[in-house]
Amino acid sequence: MSQSERGDGHSQQCNSCGMDVSGTNAARFECPECGHMIFRCATCRKQSNNYECPDCGFRGP
């Protein structure tokens, strides 16, 4: 697993829209199914945009 996949690298992207969220007020949490680090930008969180885990395919609001 790469550093960015673990969430401790410099490249962090919103799992919903793909925006670079490094240094922003993004949510960071582990996928409830597999533990992969998920990032969500403030806009996607506010709009309740769905996300999909790139490792296991879990989908959430």
C-alpha positions as a Markdown table, in Angstrom:
| # | Residue | x | y | z |
|---|---|---|---|---|
| 1 | Met | 0.0 | 0.0 | 0.0 |
| 2 | Ser | 1.4 | 3.4 | -0.9 |
| 3 | Gln | 1.6 | 6.4 | 1.4 |
| 4 | Ser | -1.2 | 8.2 | -0.3 |
| 5 | Glu | -3.4 | 5.1 | 0.0 |
| 6 | Arg | -2.7 | 5.0 | 3.8 |
| 7 | Gly | -3.5 | 8.6 | 4.1 |
| 8 | Asp | -0.1 | 9.7 | 5.4 |
| 9 | Gly | 1.4 | 10.9 | 2.1 |
| 10 | His | 1.3 | 14.4 | 0.6 |
| 11 | Ser | -1.4 | 13.6 | -2.1 |
| 12 | Gln | -4.8 | 13.5 | -0.5 |
| 13 | Gln | -7.9 | 13.6 | -2.7 |
| 14 | Cys | -11.6 | 13.7 | -1.9 |
| 15 | Asn | -13.0 | 10.3 | -2.6 |
| 16 | Ser | -16.2 | 11.9 | -4.0 |
| 17 | Cys | -15.0 | 14.7 | -6.3 |
| 18 | Gly | -11.2 | 14.1 | -6.6 |
| 19 | Met | -10.2 | 17.6 | -5.4 |
| 20 | Asp | -6.9 | 17.8 | -3.6 |
| 21 | Val | -7.7 | 18.2 | 0.1 |
| 22 | Ser | -4.2 | 18.6 | 1.4 |
| 23 | Gly | -4.1 | 21.4 | 4.0 |
| 24 | Thr | -7.9 | 21.9 | 3.9 |
| 25 | Asn | -10.7 | 21.2 | 6.4 |
| 26 | Ala | -11.4 | 17.8 | 4.9 |
| 27 | Ala | -12.8 | 14.8 | 6.8 |
| 28 | Arg | -10.5 | 11.8 | 7.2 |
| 29 | Phe | -11.8 | 8.5 | 8.3 |
| 30 | Glu | -11.3 | 4.8 | 7.8 |
| 31 | Cys | -13.7 | 2.8 | 5.5 |
| 32 | Pro | -16.1 | 0.9 | 7.8 |
| 33 | Glu | -15.6 | -2.3 | 5.7 |
| 34 | Cys | -11.8 | -2.5 | 5.1 |
| 35 | Gly | -10.1 | 0.3 | 7.0 |
| 36 | His | -8.8 | 2.1 | 3.9 |
| 37 | Met | -8.4 | 5.9 | 4.6 |
| 38 | Ile | -11.2 | 8.0 | 3.0 |
| 39 | Phe | -11.0 | 11.7 | 2.5 |
| 40 | Arg | -14.0 | 14.0 | 1.9 |
| 41 | Cys | -13.8 | 17.7 | 1.1 |
| 42 | Ala | -16.1 | 20.1 | 3.0 |
| 43 | Thr | -18.3 | 20.7 | -0.1 |
| 44 | Cys | -19.0 | 17.0 | -0.6 |
| 45 | Arg | -19.7 | 16.5 | 3.1 |
| 46 | Lys | -22.1 | 19.5 | 3.1 |
| 47 | Gln | -23.9 | 18.2 | 0.0 |
| 48 | Ser | -23.9 | 14.6 | 1.3 |
| 49 | Asn | -22.3 | 13.4 | -2.0 |
| 50 | Asn | -21.7 | 9.7 | -2.1 |
| 51 | Tyr | -18.2 | 8.2 | -1.9 |
| 52 | Glu | -16.8 | 4.8 | -2.8 |
| 53 | Cys | -13.9 | 3.0 | -1.2 |
| 54 | Pro | -11.3 | 2.3 | -3.9 |
| 55 | Asp | -10.2 | -0.9 | -2.1 |
| 56 | Cys | -13.5 | -2.7 | -1.3 |
| 57 | Gly | -16.2 | -0.8 | -3.2 |
| 58 | Phe | -18.1 | 0.2 | 0.0 |
| 59 | Arg | -20.4 | 3.2 | -0.7 |
| 60 | Gly | -21.5 | 5.8 | 1.7 |
| 61 | Pro | -23.1 | 9.2 | 1.9 |
